[in-house]
Amino acid sequence: MDTVQWKKFVIERLPVIMISDDKQKPLISLVDQILALKKQNKDADTKNLEAQIDQLVYKLYDLKPEEIKIVENSSKK
């Protein structure tokens, strides 16, 4: 298994968007739902909720369809 070594200067260049409490609420709600389901059953299927989080993040970063495709394809490796 390969490991990735992150360098501080690389991490510092990552674009992080600061969002208001109102914009955080839907994300927090989805995460809380996932945690509750996993607490009940560690094997619970939360893919739908995770996909909803992905869509909210894509919207926050204003990603275009071709950019979303790159992100989604890179996470399949």
N, CA, C and O atoms as a CHARMM CRD file, in Angstrom:
* protein
*
  308
    1    1 MET  N      0.84600  -1.18500   0.00000 PROA 1      0.00000
    2    1 MET  CA     0.00000   0.00000   0.00000 PROA 1      0.00000
    3    1 MET  C      0.88800   1.24400   0.00000 PROA 1      0.00000
    4    1 MET  O      1.77500   1.39200   0.84000 PROA 1      0.00000
    5    2 ASP  N      0.63700   2.10900  -0.93400 PROA 2      0.00000
    6    2 ASP  CA     1.38900   3.35500  -1.00700 PROA 2      0.00000
    7    2 ASP  C      0.83300   4.36300  -0.02200 PROA 2      0.00000
    8    2 ASP  O     -0.35700   4.34800   0.29300 PROA 2      0.00000
    9    3 THR  N      1.68200   5.22000   0.45400 PROA 3      0.00000
   10    3 THR  CA     1.23200   6.30600   1.32600 PROA 3      0.00000
   11    3 THR  C      1.56400   7.63500   0.66700 PROA 3      0.00000
   12    3 THR  O      2.47500   7.73500  -0.15500 PROA 3      0.00000
   13    4 VAL  N      0.81400   8.63300   1.04400 PROA 4      0.00000
   14    4 VAL  CA     1.02800   9.96700   0.51600 PROA 4      0.00000
   15    4 VAL  C      1.61300  10.81000   1.63100 PROA 4      0.00000
   16    4 VAL  O      1.13200  10.78900   2.76400 PROA 4      0.00000
   17    5 GLN  N      2.64000  11.53900   1.30000 PROA 5      0.00000
   18    5 GLN  CA     3.25400  12.43200   2.27700 PROA 5      0.00000
   19    5 GLN  C      2.88800  13.85900   1.89100 PROA 5      0.00000
   20    5 GLN  O      3.20700  14.32700   0.79800 PROA 5      0.00000
   21    6 TRP  N      2.21700  14.53500   2.80600 PROA 6      0.00000
   22    6 TRP  CA     1.79100  15.90600   2.54700 PROA 6      0.00000
   23    6 TRP  C      2.82000  16.86900   3.11200 PROA 6      0.00000
   24    6 TRP  O      3.29400  16.71500   4.23800 PROA 6      0.00000
   25    7 LYS  N      3.14300  17.83500   2.32800 PROA 7      0.00000
   26    7 LYS  CA     4.07200  18.87600   2.74800 PROA 7      0.00000
   27    7 LYS  C      3.26800  20.08900   3.19600 PROA 7      0.00000
   28    7 LYS  O      2.22400  20.39700   2.62000 PROA 7      0.00000
   29    8 LYS  N      3.75400  20.77100   4.21700 PROA 8      0.00000
   30    8 LYS  CA     3.05400  21.92500   4.77500 PROA 8      0.00000
   31    8 LYS  C      2.77300  22.98100   3.71300 PROA 8      0.00000
   32    8 LYS  O      1.67100  23.52800   3.67600 PROA 8      0.00000
   33    9 PHE  N      3.72600  23.27800   2.86200 PROA 9      0.00000
   34    9 PHE  CA     3.52800  24.30900   1.85500 PROA 9      0.00000
   35    9 PHE  C      2.45600  23.92200   0.84200 PROA 9      0.00000
   36    9 PHE  O      1.81600  24.79500   0.25600 PROA 9      0.00000
   37   10 VAL  N      2.25200  22.62300   0.62800 PROA 10     0.00000
   38   10 VAL  CA     1.20900  22.17300  -0.29300 PROA 10     0.00000
   39   10 VAL  C     -0.15400  22.34500   0.36100 PROA 10     0.00000
   40   10 VAL  O     -1.08800  22.84400  -0.26700 PROA 10     0.00000
   41   11 ILE  N     -0.27000  21.94000   1.60500 PROA 11     0.00000
   42   11 ILE  CA    -1.53000  22.06300   2.33100 PROA 11     0.00000
   43   11 ILE  C     -1.95000  23.52600   2.43500 PROA 11     0.00000
   44   11 ILE  O     -3.13000  23.84500   2.28500 PROA 11     0.00000
   45   12 GLU  N     -1.01500  24.39400   2.68500 PROA 12     0.00000
   46   12 GLU  CA    -1.32500  25.81500   2.83600 PROA 12     0.00000
   47   12 GLU  C     -1.88800  26.42900   1.55700 PROA 12     0.00000
   48   12 GLU  O     -2.55900  27.46000   1.61200 PROA 12     0.00000
   49   13 ARG  N     -1.62800  25.81800   0.42600 PROA 13     0.00000
   50   13 ARG  CA    -2.11500  26.34600  -0.85400 PROA 13     0.00000
   51   13 ARG  C     -3.50700  25.84100  -1.21700 PROA 13     0.00000
   52   13 ARG  O     -4.09700  26.31000  -2.19000 PROA 13     0.00000
   53   14 LEU  N     -4.04100  24.89100  -0.44800 PROA 14     0.00000
   54   14 LEU  CA    -5.37000  24.36800  -0.75500 PROA 14     0.00000
   55   14 LEU  C     -6.42500  25.44000  -0.51100 PROA 14     0.00000
   56   14 LEU  O     -6.39700  26.11600   0.51700 PROA 14     0.00000
   57   15 PRO  N     -7.34300  25.59800  -1.43900 PROA 15     0.00000
   58   15 PRO  CA    -8.37800  26.62100  -1.26100 PROA 15     0.00000
   59   15 PRO  C     -9.43200  26.15700  -0.25900 PROA 15     0.00000
   60   15 PRO  O    -10.10600  25.15000  -0.47800 PROA 15     0.00000
   61   16 VAL  N     -9.56700  26.88500   0.82200 PROA 16     0.00000
   62   16 VAL  CA   -10.56300  26.56400   1.83900 PROA 16     0.00000
   63   16 VAL  C    -11.53500  27.73300   1.91300 PROA 16     0.00000
   64   16 VAL  O    -11.14200  28.88000   2.12500 PROA 16     0.00000
   65   17 ILE  N    -12.80500  27.41700   1.73500 PROA 17     0.00000
   66   17 ILE  CA   -13.82800  28.44500   1.74300 PROA 17     0.00000
   67   17 ILE  C    -14.42100  28.54200   3.15100 PROA 17     0.00000
   68   17 ILE  O    -14.82200  27.53700   3.73800 PROA 17     0.00000
   69   18 MET  N    -14.46800  29.75400   3.67600 PROA 18     0.00000
   70   18 MET  CA   -15.12400  30.00200   4.95500 PROA 18     0.00000
   71   18 MET  C    -16.59100  30.27900   4.65000 PROA 18     0.00000
   72   18 MET  O    -16.90800  31.13300   3.82200 PROA 18     0.00000
   73   19 ILE  N    -17.49000  29.55200   5.32500 PROA 19     0.00000
   74   19 ILE  CA   -18.91600  29.73200   5.05200 PROA 19     0.00000
   75   19 ILE  C    -19.66200  30.11900   6.32600 PROA 19     0.00000
   76   19 ILE  O    -19.21100  29.84900   7.43900 PROA 19     0.00000
   77   20 SER  N    -20.79300  30.74600   6.13500 PROA 20     0.00000
   78   20 SER  CA   -21.60800  31.20500   7.25400 PROA 20     0.00000
   79   20 SER  C    -22.22700  30.01700   7.98800 PROA 20     0.00000
   80   20 SER  O    -22.26400  28.89700   7.47700 PROA 20     0.00000
   81   21 ASP  N    -22.70700  30.29000   9.18400 PROA 21     0.00000
   82   21 ASP  CA   -23.37400  29.25000   9.96900 PROA 21     0.00000
   83   21 ASP  C    -24.58200  28.69200   9.22300 PROA 21     0.00000
   84   21 ASP  O    -24.84700  27.49100   9.27800 PROA 21     0.00000
   85   22 ASP  N    -25.31600  29.56000   8.52500 PROA 22     0.00000
   86   22 ASP  CA   -26.48600  29.10300   7.77800 PROA 22     0.00000
   87   22 ASP  C    -26.12000  28.11300   6.68100 PROA 22     0.00000
   88   22 ASP  O    -26.84300  27.14600   6.44300 PROA 22     0.00000
   89   23 LYS  N    -24.99300  28.35500   6.01300 PROA 23     0.00000
   90   23 LYS  CA   -24.55700  27.43000   4.96100 PROA 23     0.00000
   91   23 LYS  C    -23.97000  26.14700   5.54200 PROA 23     0.00000
   92   23 LYS  O    -23.91300  25.12300   4.86000 PROA 23     0.00000
   93   24 GLN  N    -23.53700  26.20000   6.79000 PROA 24     0.00000
   94   24 GLN  CA   -22.99800  25.01200   7.44400 PROA 24     0.00000
   95   24 GLN  C    -24.10200  24.05800   7.89500 PROA 24     0.00000
   96   24 GLN  O    -23.88400  22.84900   7.96600 PROA 24     0.00000
   97   25 LYS  N    -25.27200  24.58700   8.19500 PROA 25     0.00000
   98   25 LYS  CA   -26.35500  23.77700   8.77100 PROA 25     0.00000
   99   25 LYS  C    -26.72200  22.54100   7.95400 PROA 25     0.00000
  100   25 LYS  O    -26.85000  21.46100   8.53000 PROA 25     0.00000
  101   26 PRO  N    -26.89700  22.65300   6.62900 PROA 26     0.00000
  102   26 PRO  CA   -27.22700  21.43900   5.86400 PROA 26     0.00000
  103   26 PRO  C    -26.11500  20.38200   5.93300 PROA 26     0.00000
  104   26 PRO  O    -26.39100  19.18500   6.00600 PROA 26     0.00000
  105   27 LEU  N    -24.87200  20.83200   5.91100 PROA 27     0.00000
  106   27 LEU  CA   -23.74200  19.89900   6.00800 PROA 27     0.00000
  107   27 LEU  C    -23.72700  19.22200   7.36900 PROA 27     0.00000
  108   27 LEU  O    -23.54300  18.00900   7.46500 PROA 27     0.00000
  109   28 ILE  N    -23.92000  20.00500   8.41100 PROA 28     0.00000
  110   28 ILE  CA   -23.92700  19.46200   9.77400 PROA 28     0.00000
  111   28 ILE  C    -25.06000  18.45700   9.93500 PROA 28     0.00000
  112   28 ILE  O    -24.87600  17.40100  10.54100 PROA 28     0.00000
  113   29 SER  N    -26.21900  18.78000   9.39900 PROA 29     0.00000
  114   29 SER  CA   -27.36800  17.87700   9.48500 PROA 29     0.00000
  115   29 SER  C    -27.07100  16.53700   8.81800 PROA 29     0.00000
  116   29 SER  O    -27.37300  15.48100   9.37400 PROA 29     0.00000
  117   30 LEU  N    -26.48400  16.58300   7.63400 PROA 30     0.00000
  118   30 LEU  CA   -26.15100  15.34400   6.91500 PROA 30     0.00000
  119   30 LEU  C    -25.10600  14.52900   7.67500 PROA 30     0.00000
  120   30 LEU  O    -25.22200  13.30700   7.77000 PROA 30     0.00000
  121   31 VAL  N    -24.09500  15.19300   8.21100 PROA 31     0.00000
  122   31 VAL  CA   -23.07000  14.48700   8.97600 PROA 31     0.00000
  123   31 VAL  C    -23.68400  13.86500  10.22400 PROA 31     0.00000
  124   31 VAL  O    -23.36700  12.72700  10.56900 PROA 31     0.00000
  125   32 ASP  N    -24.56200  14.60400  10.90500 PROA 32     0.00000
  126   32 ASP  CA   -25.23000  14.06600  12.09200 PROA 32     0.00000
  127   32 ASP  C    -26.05800  12.83400  11.74500 PROA 32     0.00000
  128   32 ASP  O    -26.10000  11.87400  12.51400 PROA 32     0.00000
  129   33 GLN  N    -26.71500  12.86200  10.59000 PROA 33     0.00000
  130   33 GLN  CA   -27.50100  11.70100  10.15400 PROA 33     0.00000
  131   33 GLN  C    -26.60400  10.49300   9.91000 PROA 33     0.00000
  132   33 GLN  O    -26.92900   9.37200  10.30200 PROA 33     0.00000
  133   34 ILE  N    -25.48300  10.73500   9.26400 PROA 34     0.00000
  134   34 ILE  CA   -24.53800   9.64200   9.00000 PROA 34     0.00000
  135   34 ILE  C    -24.02300   9.05900  10.31000 PROA 34     0.00000
  136   34 ILE  O    -23.98400   7.84000  10.47500 PROA 34     0.00000
  137   35 LEU  N    -23.62900   9.92100  11.23700 PROA 35     0.00000
  138   35 LEU  CA   -23.11500   9.44900  12.52900 PROA 35     0.00000
  139   35 LEU  C    -24.16700   8.65500  13.29000 PROA 35     0.00000
  140   35 LEU  O    -23.84700   7.63400  13.89800 PROA 35     0.00000
  141   36 ALA  N    -25.41700   9.10900  13.26600 PROA 36     0.00000
  142   36 ALA  CA   -26.49100   8.40000  13.96200 PROA 36     0.00000
  143   36 ALA  C    -26.71700   7.02200  13.34800 PROA 36     0.00000
  144   36 ALA  O    -26.86700   6.03200  14.06400 PROA 36     0.00000
  145   37 LEU  N    -26.74100   6.96700  12.01800 PROA 37     0.00000
  146   37 LEU  CA   -26.92500   5.67800  11.34700 PROA 37     0.00000
  147   37 LEU  C    -25.77800   4.71900  11.64500 PROA 37     0.00000
  148   37 LEU  O    -26.00200   3.53800  11.90900 PROA 37     0.00000
  149   38 LYS  N    -24.54600   5.23200  11.60200 PROA 38     0.00000
  150   38 LYS  CA   -23.38000   4.38900  11.85500 PROA 38     0.00000
  151   38 LYS  C    -23.31100   3.94400  13.31300 PROA 38     0.00000
  152   38 LYS  O    -22.77900   2.87500  13.61300 PROA 38     0.00000
  153   39 LYS  N    -23.84900   4.76100  14.21900 PROA 39     0.00000
  154   39 LYS  CA   -23.87400   4.37700  15.63100 PROA 39     0.00000
  155   39 LYS  C    -24.82900   3.20900  15.83900 PROA 39     0.00000
  156   39 LYS  O    -24.56600   2.30800  16.63600 PROA 39     0.00000
  157   40 GLN  N    -25.95100   3.23800  15.10300 PROA 40     0.00000
  158   40 GLN  CA   -26.92300   2.14500  15.17800 PROA 40     0.00000
  159   40 GLN  C    -26.39700   0.88500  14.51000 PROA 40     0.00000
  160   40 GLN  O    -26.59000  -0.22800  15.00100 PROA 40     0.00000
  161   41 ASN  N    -25.72600   1.08300  13.37400 PROA 41     0.00000
  162   41 ASN  CA   -25.23800  -0.05200  12.58700 PROA 41     0.00000
  163   41 ASN  C    -24.00800   0.41200  11.82200 PROA 41     0.00000
  164   41 ASN  O    -24.10900   1.18000  10.86600 PROA 41     0.00000
  165   42 LYS  N    -22.84200  -0.06600  12.25700 PROA 42     0.00000
  166   42 LYS  CA   -21.59600   0.39900  11.62800 PROA 42     0.00000
  167   42 LYS  C    -21.52800   0.08600  10.13500 PROA 42     0.00000
  168   42 LYS  O    -20.73100   0.68700   9.41500 PROA 42     0.00000
  169   43 ASP  N    -22.34800  -0.84300   9.66800 PROA 43     0.00000
  170   43 ASP  CA   -22.36400  -1.19800   8.24400 PROA 43     0.00000
  171   43 ASP  C    -23.49700  -0.51200   7.48000 PROA 43     0.00000
  172   43 ASP  O    -23.77100  -0.86100   6.33100 PROA 43     0.00000
  173   44 ALA  N    -24.15200   0.45600   8.10800 PROA 44     0.00000
  174   44 ALA  CA   -25.26800   1.15100   7.45400 PROA 44     0.00000
  175   44 ALA  C    -24.80000   1.80700   6.15600 PROA 44     0.00000
  176   44 ALA  O    -23.68800   2.32500   6.06400 PROA 44     0.00000
  177   45 ASP  N    -25.67200   1.76900   5.16900 PROA 45     0.00000
  178   45 ASP  CA   -25.36400   2.37500   3.87800 PROA 45     0.00000
  179   45 ASP  C    -25.65600   3.88000   3.94300 PROA 45     0.00000
  180   45 ASP  O    -26.81200   4.29300   4.03800 PROA 45     0.00000
  181   46 THR  N    -24.62500   4.66800   3.89100 PROA 46     0.00000
  182   46 THR  CA   -24.77300   6.12700   3.97100 PROA 46     0.00000
  183   46 THR  C    -24.34500   6.81200   2.66600 PROA 46     0.00000
  184   46 THR  O    -24.11200   8.02000   2.63600 PROA 46     0.00000
  185   47 LYS  N    -24.24700   6.03700   1.61200 PROA 47     0.00000
  186   47 LYS  CA   -23.76600   6.58900   0.34100 PROA 47     0.00000
  187   47 LYS  C    -24.63700   7.72500  -0.16800 PROA 47     0.00000
  188   47 LYS  O    -24.12000   8.69900  -0.71700 PROA 47     0.00000
  189   48 ASN  N    -25.94000   7.62100   0.00200 PROA 48     0.00000
  190   48 ASN  CA   -26.83600   8.68200  -0.46300 PROA 48     0.00000
  191   48 ASN  C    -26.56600   9.97900   0.29800 PROA 48     0.00000
  192   48 ASN  O    -26.48700  11.04900  -0.30600 PROA 48     0.00000
  193   49 LEU  N    -26.42400   9.88700   1.61200 PROA 49     0.00000
  194   49 LEU  CA   -26.13500  11.07700   2.41800 PROA 49     0.00000
  195   49 LEU  C    -24.76500  11.65000   2.06200 PROA 49     0.00000
  196   49 LEU  O    -24.59900  12.86700   1.97800 PROA 49     0.00000
  197   50 GLU  N    -23.79600  10.78000   1.85500 PROA 50     0.00000
  198   50 GLU  CA   -22.45600  11.23100   1.46600 PROA 50     0.00000
  199   50 GLU  C    -22.49100  11.93300   0.11100 PROA 50     0.00000
  200   50 GLU  O    -21.79200  12.92500  -0.09500 PROA 50     0.00000
  201   51 ALA  N    -23.29500  11.42400  -0.80100 PROA 51     0.00000
  202   51 ALA  CA   -23.42600  12.04500  -2.11900 PROA 51     0.00000
  203   51 ALA  C    -24.06200  13.43300  -2.00500 PROA 51     0.00000
  204   51 ALA  O    -23.71600  14.34700  -2.75400 PROA 51     0.00000
  205   52 GLN  N    -24.99200  13.57600  -1.06200 PROA 52     0.00000
  206   52 GLN  CA   -25.60500  14.89400  -0.84200 PROA 52     0.00000
  207   52 GLN  C    -24.56300  15.88700  -0.32100 PROA 52     0.00000
  208   52 GLN  O    -24.55900  17.05300  -0.71700 PROA 52     0.00000
  209   53 ILE  N    -23.68900  15.42600   0.55800 PROA 53     0.00000
  210   53 ILE  CA   -22.60400  16.28000   1.05400 PROA 53     0.00000
  211   53 ILE  C    -21.70000  16.67500  -0.10600 PROA 53     0.00000
  212   53 ILE  O    -21.33200  17.84100  -0.24500 PROA 53     0.00000
  213   54 ASP  N    -21.34800  15.71100  -0.93000 PROA 54     0.00000
  214   54 ASP  CA   -20.50600  16.00100  -2.09800 PROA 54     0.00000
  215   54 ASP  C    -21.12200  17.11200  -2.94600 PROA 54     0.00000
  216   54 ASP  O    -20.43100  18.04800  -3.34800 PROA 54     0.00000
  217   55 GLN  N    -22.41400  17.00500  -3.21500 PROA 55     0.00000
  218   55 GLN  CA   -23.08500  17.99600  -4.05900 PROA 55     0.00000
  219   55 GLN  C    -23.05100  19.38800  -3.42500 PROA 55     0.00000
  220   55 GLN  O    -22.85700  20.38600  -4.11900 PROA 55     0.00000
  221   56 LEU  N    -23.24000  19.44800  -2.10400 PROA 56     0.00000
  222   56 LEU  CA   -23.17500  20.74200  -1.41400 PROA 56     0.00000
  223   56 LEU  C    -21.77800  21.35000  -1.51000 PROA 56     0.00000
  224   56 LEU  O    -21.63000  22.55800  -1.69400 PROA 56     0.00000
  225   57 VAL  N    -20.75900  20.50600  -1.38300 PROA 57     0.00000
  226   57 VAL  CA   -19.38000  20.99600  -1.46900 PROA 57     0.00000
  227   57 VAL  C    -19.07000  21.45700  -2.88800 PROA 57     0.00000
  228   57 VAL  O    -18.43000  22.49100  -3.07900 PROA 57     0.00000
  229   58 TYR  N    -19.51500  20.70500  -3.87000 PROA 58     0.00000
  230   58 TYR  CA   -19.30200  21.11700  -5.26100 PROA 58     0.00000
  231   58 TYR  C    -19.92600  22.48700  -5.50900 PROA 58     0.00000
  232   58 TYR  O    -19.33900  23.33400  -6.18200 PROA 58     0.00000
  233   59 LYS  N    -21.12300  22.69700  -4.95700 PROA 59     0.00000
  234   59 LYS  CA   -21.81000  23.97700  -5.12500 PROA 59     0.00000
  235   59 LYS  C    -21.03700  25.09900  -4.41900 PROA 59     0.00000
  236   59 LYS  O    -20.90100  26.19600  -4.96100 PROA 59     0.00000
  237   60 LEU  N    -20.53000  24.82200  -3.20600 PROA 60     0.00000
  238   60 LEU  CA   -19.76100  25.83100  -2.46800 PROA 60     0.00000
  239   60 LEU  C    -18.54700  26.29800  -3.26300 PROA 60     0.00000
  240   60 LEU  O    -18.20800  27.48200  -3.26800 PROA 60     0.00000
  241   61 TYR  N    -17.90200  25.35400  -3.93000 PROA 61     0.00000
  242   61 TYR  CA   -16.70200  25.68200  -4.70600 PROA 61     0.00000
  243   61 TYR  C    -17.03500  26.04800  -6.15000 PROA 61     0.00000
  244   61 TYR  O    -16.14000  26.29600  -6.95700 PROA 61     0.00000
  245   62 ASP  N    -18.32600  26.07800  -6.46800 PROA 62     0.00000
  246   62 ASP  CA   -18.78400  26.45300  -7.80000 PROA 62     0.00000
  247   62 ASP  C    -18.09600  25.62300  -8.88600 PROA 62     0.00000
  248   62 ASP  O    -17.65700  26.15100  -9.90800 PROA 62     0.00000
  249   63 LEU  N    -18.01400  24.31600  -8.64200 PROA 63     0.00000
  250   63 LEU  CA   -17.35200  23.43700  -9.60400 PROA 63     0.00000
  251   63 LEU  C    -18.22700  23.19900 -10.82900 PROA 63     0.00000
  252   63 LEU  O    -19.44700  23.06600 -10.72900 PROA 63     0.00000
  253   64 LYS  N    -17.59200  23.15200 -11.95100 PROA 64     0.00000
  254   64 LYS  CA   -18.25800  22.86600 -13.21700 PROA 64     0.00000
  255   64 LYS  C    -18.34500  21.34300 -13.38600 PROA 64     0.00000
  256   64 LYS  O    -17.58300  20.60700 -12.75900 PROA 64     0.00000
  257   65 PRO  N    -19.27500  20.86900 -14.23400 PROA 65     0.00000
  258   65 PRO  CA   -19.43200  19.42000 -14.41500 PROA 65     0.00000
  259   65 PRO  C    -18.12200  18.69200 -14.73700 PROA 65     0.00000
  260   65 PRO  O    -17.88300  17.59400 -14.23300 PROA 65     0.00000
  261   66 GLU  N    -17.27800  19.29700 -15.56900 PROA 66     0.00000
  262   66 GLU  CA   -16.01900  18.62700 -15.92000 PROA 66     0.00000
  263   66 GLU  C    -15.07300  18.57000 -14.70400 PROA 66     0.00000
  264   66 GLU  O    -14.29200  17.62700 -14.57200 PROA 66     0.00000
  265   67 GLU  N    -15.14300  19.56900 -13.82600 PROA 67     0.00000
  266   67 GLU  CA   -14.31600  19.55500 -12.60800 PROA 67     0.00000
  267   67 GLU  C    -14.82600  18.50600 -11.61700 PROA 67     0.00000
  268   67 GLU  O    -14.04500  17.81900 -10.95900 PROA 67     0.00000
  269   68 ILE  N    -16.14200  18.39900 -11.52800 PROA 68     0.00000
  270   68 ILE  CA   -16.74400  17.38400 -10.65400 PROA 68     0.00000
  271   68 ILE  C    -16.33700  15.99100 -11.12300 PROA 68     0.00000
  272   68 ILE  O    -16.03200  15.11700 -10.31200 PROA 68     0.00000
  273   69 LYS  N    -16.33500  15.79600 -12.42000 PROA 69     0.00000
  274   69 LYS  CA   -15.94600  14.49900 -12.97900 PROA 69     0.00000
  275   69 LYS  C    -14.50300  14.15900 -12.59400 PROA 69     0.00000
  276   69 LYS  O    -14.20300  13.01100 -12.26700 PROA 69     0.00000
  277   70 ILE  N    -13.62900  15.13600 -12.63200 PROA 70     0.00000
  278   70 ILE  CA   -12.23500  14.91500 -12.24300 PROA 70     0.00000
  279   70 ILE  C    -12.15500  14.50100 -10.78100 PROA 70     0.00000
  280   70 ILE  O    -11.45800  13.54800 -10.43500 PROA 70     0.00000
  281   71 VAL  N    -12.87400  15.22400  -9.92300 PROA 71     0.00000
  282   71 VAL  CA   -12.87000  14.91300  -8.47900 PROA 71     0.00000
  283   71 VAL  C    -13.41200  13.50700  -8.25100 PROA 71     0.00000
  284   71 VAL  O    -12.80200  12.71800  -7.52800 PROA 71     0.00000
  285   72 GLU  N    -14.53400  13.19200  -8.85100 PROA 72     0.00000
  286   72 GLU  CA   -15.15000  11.89300  -8.61900 PROA 72     0.00000
  287   72 GLU  C    -14.31800  10.75600  -9.18600 PROA 72     0.00000
  288   72 GLU  O    -14.26300   9.68000  -8.59100 PROA 72     0.00000
  289   73 ASN  N    -13.67400  10.97100 -10.31600 PROA 73     0.00000
  290   73 ASN  CA   -12.82100   9.91700 -10.87800 PROA 73     0.00000
  291   73 ASN  C    -11.54900   9.71700 -10.07100 PROA 73     0.00000
  292   73 ASN  O    -11.03900   8.60000  -9.98000 PROA 73     0.00000
  293   74 SER  N    -11.03600  10.78700  -9.48700 PROA 74     0.00000
  294   74 SER  CA    -9.80700  10.65200  -8.70100 PROA 74     0.00000
  295   74 SER  C    -10.04000   9.92600  -7.38100 PROA 74     0.00000
  296   74 SER  O     -9.11600   9.32700  -6.83100 PROA 74     0.00000
  297   75 SER  N    -11.27600   9.97500  -6.86800 PROA 75     0.00000
  298   75 SER  CA   -11.55300   9.30900  -5.60300 PROA 75     0.00000
  299   75 SER  C    -11.82800   7.81300  -5.79000 PROA 75     0.00000
  300   75 SER  O    -11.94400   7.08600  -4.80300 PROA 75     0.00000
  301   76 LYS  N    -11.93300   7.34800  -7.01800 PROA 76     0.00000
  302   76 LYS  CA   -12.18900   5.93800  -7.28900 PROA 76     0.00000
  303   76 LYS  C    -10.91800   5.10200  -7.33200 PROA 76     0.00000
  304   76 LYS  O    -10.98400   3.87600  -7.40800 PROA 76     0.00000
  305   77 LYS  N     -9.76500   5.75700  -7.28300 PROA 77     0.00000
  306   77 LYS  CA    -8.49800   5.04300  -7.40000 PROA 77     0.00000
  307   77 LYS  C     -8.12500   4.38400  -6.11300 PROA 77     0.00000
  308   77 LYS  O     -7.08200   3.73600  -6.03100 PROA 77     0.00000
